[in-house]
Amino acid sequence: MGVLIHVLLLLLAACQGGKDVPATTAGIALTDDAGHTVQLAAPAQRVISLVPSVTETIIALGAGNRIVARTEYDRDTALAAVPLVGRGLSPSVEGIIALRPDLVVVWASDKRGDLRGQLEKAKIPVLAFEVQDTTDAYRVVSVMGKALGRQAAGDRLMDSLRASLKETASIAAKRSRRRVFYVVYNDPPMTAGPGTFIDQLLDIAGADNVFSDATSKWPTVSLEEVVKRDPDIVVLPVGEMSAQVGDRLKATAGWRDLRAVKNNCLALIDADLVNRPGTNVAVAARRLEVLLHDETCPVP
């Protein structure tokens, strides 16, 4: 618990102090994950983020008061009174435009419509992000720090994140490695493969992802293959799945044959914490380290 508190204090300290950096006469030029160059005349003051991890980054940068709308996936109590514009991938475009934001953050992978085009037609700058690993998370902190005129706070935040992850890895290195199956979805089984932030967090937390050899980042796998690989621990993100999913697995053929299920080595973790590759990665890694080295789970 002491390390977790230390991590939270580091994050808080990273965002305290320092004034906003004013724009130069040339404004602020940013490049997003879609390859677009976005020009801001001044640091953004009215921001809407449709990407929950970016919303959390804005708050961590000390600019939460600039968020003028939220999606239904943004659960921070500080945003409770902020207007709702729908889901991240299917927001109300009219609602967004009516709020007069000077920056909107969208998903770079969203190919279902022309959200960016509609917003840019309304003269609203748009940044698109696609976050797959911790390097991407750091890049978002850097770009958003510049967009908000909080670059120094962003630099401090990245330093604190790296230090916290390094500390967790150091603690985990003194413990036995655990073989882990991370459940993105249970029916059919879907998991995290190599090159994902989940795979990276498991490694930092002292675990080996049993599907680190997968040929895709988010593979759907057969239950037979999961049984064959027989992980020590099964990680279940609660929120994406109900808290009762563990009981269902114990009663389901195939799942109940896993040694981890038989030994009740099911690590339940808050999905909002671990499934969002933003500024919460340090806390998520530490929480995983604690869960994955529960002494009640036998080491083979």
C-alpha positions as CSV (number, residue, x, y, z in Angstrom):
1,M,0.0,0.0,0.0
2,G,2.9,2.3,0.8
3,V,4.2,2.1,-2.8
4,L,0.7,2.7,-4.2
5,I,0.4,5.9,-2.1
6,H,3.9,6.9,-3.3
7,V,2.8,6.5,-6.9
8,L,-0.3,8.6,-6.4
9,L,1.8,11.3,-4.7
10,L,4.2,11.3,-7.6
11,L,1.4,11.8,-10.1
12,L,-0.1,14.6,-8.0
13,A,3.3,16.3,-7.6
14,A,3.8,16.1,-11.4
15,C,0.8,18.3,-12.0
16,Q,1.3,20.8,-9.3
17,G,2.9,24.2,-9.9
18,G,4.0,25.8,-13.1
19,K,2.0,28.2,-15.2
20,D,0.6,27.6,-18.6
21,V,3.0,28.3,-21.4
22,P,1.6,31.0,-23.7
23,A,1.5,30.3,-27.4
24,T,4.0,32.0,-29.6
25,T,2.9,34.3,-32.5
26,A,3.1,31.2,-34.7
27,G,0.7,29.3,-32.4
28,I,1.0,25.7,-31.5
29,A,1.6,23.0,-34.2
30,L,0.7,19.4,-33.2
31,T,0.9,16.1,-35.1
32,D,-1.6,13.4,-34.2
33,D,-1.7,9.6,-34.7
34,A,-3.6,10.0,-37.9
35,G,-0.7,11.9,-39.4
36,H,-2.6,15.2,-39.4
37,T,-0.9,18.5,-38.4
38,V,-3.2,20.5,-36.1
39,Q,-2.7,24.2,-35.6
40,L,-3.9,26.0,-32.4
41,A,-3.7,29.7,-32.1
42,A,-3.3,29.4,-28.3
43,P,-3.4,26.7,-25.6
44,A,-6.9,25.0,-25.7
45,Q,-9.3,26.2,-23.0
46,R,-12.4,24.3,-23.9
47,V,-11.7,20.7,-24.5
48,I,-13.8,17.6,-25.3
49,S,-12.1,14.2,-25.3
50,L,-14.0,11.2,-26.7
51,V,-11.1,8.9,-25.6
52,P,-11.4,8.1,-21.8
53,S,-7.6,7.6,-21.3
54,V,-7.0,11.0,-22.8
55,T,-9.7,12.5,-20.6
56,E,-7.8,11.1,-17.6
57,T,-4.5,12.5,-19.0
58,I,-6.1,16.0,-19.3
59,I,-7.1,15.8,-15.6
60,A,-3.6,14.5,-14.6
61,L,-2.1,17.5,-16.4
62,G,-4.1,19.8,-14.1
63,A,-6.5,21.0,-16.8
64,G,-9.6,19.1,-15.8
65,N,-11.5,22.4,-15.5
66,R,-11.1,22.9,-19.2
67,I,-13.2,19.8,-20.1
68,V,-16.6,21.0,-21.2
69,A,-18.2,17.6,-22.1
70,R,-17.8,13.9,-21.3
71,T,-18.7,10.6,-22.7
72,E,-20.7,7.9,-20.8
73,Y,-17.4,6.1,-20.1
74,D,-15.9,9.0,-18.2
75,R,-16.7,8.2,-14.6
76,D,-14.4,10.7,-12.7
77,T,-16.6,12.4,-10.1
78,A,-15.0,15.7,-11.0
79,L,-16.9,15.5,-14.3
80,A,-20.3,14.6,-12.9
81,A,-21.7,18.1,-13.7
82,V,-20.2,18.3,-17.2
83,P,-22.6,17.8,-20.1
84,L,-22.8,14.3,-21.7
85,V,-22.3,14.0,-25.4
86,G,-22.9,10.3,-25.8
87,R,-20.4,7.5,-26.5
88,G,-16.9,8.0,-27.6
89,L,-17.4,6.4,-31.0
90,S,-20.9,7.7,-31.6
91,P,-21.3,11.1,-29.9
92,S,-23.8,13.8,-30.7
93,V,-22.0,16.0,-33.2
94,E,-24.6,18.7,-32.8
95,G,-24.1,18.6,-29.0
96,I,-20.3,18.9,-29.4
97,I,-20.5,21.9,-31.8
98,A,-23.0,23.6,-29.5
99,L,-20.5,23.6,-26.6
100,R,-18.0,25.6,-28.7
101,P,-14.9,23.6,-27.9
102,D,-11.5,24.8,-29.2
103,L,-10.2,21.2,-29.3
104,V,-11.8,17.8,-29.6
105,V,-9.9,14.5,-29.2
106,V,-11.2,11.5,-31.2
107,W,-10.2,7.9,-31.8
108,A,-7.7,7.6,-34.8
109,S,-9.1,4.1,-35.5
110,D,-12.7,5.2,-35.9
111,K,-13.5,4.5,-39.6
112,R,-17.2,4.3,-39.3
113,G,-18.1,7.9,-40.1
114,D,-16.7,11.3,-40.8
115,L,-16.7,12.7,-37.3
116,R,-13.4,14.6,-37.9
117,G,-14.7,16.0,-41.1
118,Q,-17.9,17.3,-39.6
119,L,-16.0,18.9,-36.7
120,E,-13.4,20.5,-38.9
121,K,-16.1,21.8,-41.2
122,A,-17.4,23.6,-38.1
123,K,-13.9,25.1,-37.7
124,I,-13.1,23.0,-34.6
125,P,-9.5,21.6,-34.3
126,V,-9.4,17.8,-33.9
127,L,-6.6,15.6,-32.6
128,A,-6.8,11.8,-33.2
129,F,-5.0,9.3,-30.9
130,E,-4.5,5.5,-31.1
131,V,-3.0,4.2,-27.9
132,Q,-1.7,0.6,-27.9
133,D,1.2,0.6,-25.6
134,T,3.0,2.7,-22.9
135,T,5.1,4.5,-25.5
136,D,1.8,5.7,-27.0
137,A,0.6,6.8,-23.6
138,Y,3.7,8.9,-23.1
139,R,3.3,10.5,-26.5
140,V,-0.3,11.5,-25.6
141,V,0.9,13.1,-22.4
142,S,3.5,15.1,-24.5
143,V,1.1,16.2,-27.2
144,M,-1.7,17.1,-24.8
145,G,0.8,19.0,-22.6
146,K,1.7,21.1,-25.6
147,A,-2.0,21.5,-26.7
148,L,-2.9,22.7,-23.2
149,G,0.2,24.9,-22.6
150,R,1.1,22.5,-19.8
151,Q,4.3,21.1,-21.4
152,A,6.4,21.3,-18.2
153,A,3.7,19.5,-16.2
154,G,3.6,16.9,-19.0
155,D,7.4,16.4,-18.7
156,R,7.1,16.0,-14.9
157,L,4.2,13.6,-15.3
158,M,6.1,11.4,-17.8
159,D,9.1,11.3,-15.4
160,S,7.0,10.2,-12.5
161,L,5.3,7.5,-14.6
162,R,8.6,6.1,-15.7
163,A,9.9,6.2,-12.1
164,S,6.9,4.5,-10.7
165,L,6.9,1.7,-13.4
166,K,10.6,1.2,-12.7
167,E,9.9,0.8,-9.0
168,T,7.2,-1.7,-9.6
169,A,9.4,-3.8,-11.9
170,S,12.1,-3.7,-9.3
171,I,9.7,-5.1,-6.6
172,A,8.4,-7.7,-9.1
173,A,11.9,-8.9,-10.0
174,K,12.4,-10.2,-6.4
175,R,9.3,-12.5,-6.7
176,S,8.6,-15.6,-8.7
177,R,7.3,-15.1,-12.3
178,R,3.7,-16.0,-12.8
179,R,2.2,-17.3,-16.1
180,V,-0.9,-15.3,-16.7
181,F,-4.0,-15.4,-19.0
182,Y,-5.6,-12.0,-19.3
183,V,-9.3,-12.2,-20.2
184,V,-10.4,-9.4,-22.5
185,Y,-13.6,-11.3,-23.2
186,N,-14.5,-14.8,-22.0
187,D,-16.9,-16.2,-24.6
188,P,-15.2,-16.8,-26.9
189,P,-11.9,-16.2,-25.1
190,M,-10.2,-13.0,-26.2
191,T,-6.9,-11.9,-24.8
192,A,-4.0,-9.4,-25.1
193,G,-1.1,-10.3,-27.4
194,P,2.4,-8.9,-27.9
195,G,2.9,-5.2,-28.4
196,T,-0.1,-4.2,-26.2
197,F,0.0,-2.1,-23.0
198,I,-1.5,-5.1,-21.2
199,D,1.3,-7.4,-22.3
200,Q,3.8,-4.7,-21.1
201,L,2.0,-4.2,-17.7
202,L,2.1,-7.9,-17.1
203,D,5.8,-8.0,-17.7
204,I,6.4,-5.1,-15.4
205,A,4.3,-6.7,-12.8
206,G,6.4,-9.9,-12.9
207,A,4.3,-12.1,-15.1
208,D,4.6,-13.9,-18.4
209,N,1.6,-13.5,-20.7
210,V,0.8,-17.1,-21.9
211,F,-0.2,-15.6,-25.3
212,S,2.8,-13.4,-25.8
213,D,3.5,-15.4,-29.0
214,A,0.1,-14.5,-30.6
215,T,0.2,-13.2,-34.1
216,S,-2.2,-10.3,-33.4
217,K,-2.5,-7.8,-30.6
218,W,-6.0,-8.8,-29.4
219,P,-6.4,-12.4,-30.5
220,T,-9.5,-14.6,-30.1
221,V,-8.2,-17.9,-28.9
222,S,-9.7,-21.4,-28.4
223,L,-10.6,-22.5,-24.9
224,E,-8.7,-25.7,-25.7
225,E,-5.5,-23.7,-26.2
226,V,-6.0,-21.9,-23.0
227,V,-6.4,-25.2,-21.2
228,K,-3.3,-26.5,-22.9
229,R,-1.2,-23.5,-21.8
230,D,-2.6,-23.9,-18.3
231,P,-1.8,-20.4,-16.7
232,D,-1.0,-20.0,-13.0
233,I,-3.4,-17.1,-12.7
234,V,-6.4,-15.8,-14.8
235,V,-6.9,-12.0,-14.7
236,L,-10.4,-10.8,-15.0
237,P,-11.1,-7.0,-15.5
238,V,-14.3,-6.3,-13.6
239,G,-16.5,-3.7,-15.3
240,E,-16.0,-5.1,-18.8
241,M,-17.3,-8.2,-17.2
242,S,-19.4,-8.6,-14.1
243,A,-17.9,-9.4,-10.7
244,Q,-19.7,-12.8,-10.9
245,V,-17.7,-13.9,-14.0
246,G,-15.3,-15.9,-11.8
247,D,-18.2,-18.0,-10.5
248,R,-19.4,-18.7,-14.0
249,L,-16.0,-19.8,-15.1
250,K,-15.9,-22.3,-12.2
251,A,-19.1,-23.8,-13.5
252,T,-18.2,-23.9,-17.2
253,A,-16.6,-26.9,-18.9
254,G,-13.1,-26.1,-20.1
255,W,-12.6,-23.1,-17.8
256,R,-13.1,-25.2,-14.7
257,D,-10.4,-27.5,-15.9
258,L,-7.8,-24.8,-15.6
259,R,-5.4,-25.1,-12.7
260,A,-5.9,-21.4,-12.0
261,V,-9.6,-21.8,-11.7
262,K,-9.4,-25.0,-9.6
263,N,-7.0,-23.2,-7.2
264,N,-9.2,-20.0,-7.2
265,C,-6.3,-18.0,-8.6
266,L,-8.5,-15.5,-10.2
267,A,-7.2,-11.9,-10.1
268,L,-10.1,-9.4,-10.3
269,I,-9.1,-5.9,-11.2
270,D,-11.0,-2.7,-12.0
271,A,-11.4,-2.6,-15.8
272,D,-11.4,1.2,-15.9
273,L,-8.0,1.1,-14.2
274,V,-6.2,-1.5,-16.3
275,N,-7.9,-1.2,-19.7
276,R,-7.1,2.4,-20.2
277,P,-3.5,3.1,-21.3
278,G,-3.2,6.5,-19.9
279,T,-1.7,8.1,-16.8
280,N,-3.1,5.3,-14.7
281,V,-0.6,2.8,-16.0
282,A,1.7,3.1,-13.0
283,V,-1.1,2.4,-10.5
284,A,-2.4,-0.4,-12.7
285,A,1.0,-2.1,-12.9
286,R,1.4,-1.9,-9.1
287,R,-2.1,-3.3,-8.5
288,L,-1.3,-6.1,-10.9
289,E,2.0,-6.8,-9.1
290,V,0.2,-7.2,-5.8
291,L,-2.6,-9.4,-7.3
292,L,-0.4,-11.7,-9.3
293,H,1.8,-12.5,-6.3
294,D,-1.0,-13.3,-3.9
295,E,0.6,-15.9,-1.5
296,T,-2.6,-18.0,-1.5
297,C,-1.9,-18.9,-5.1
298,P,0.6,-21.8,-5.2
299,V,3.7,-21.4,-7.3
300,P,4.3,-24.5,-9.5
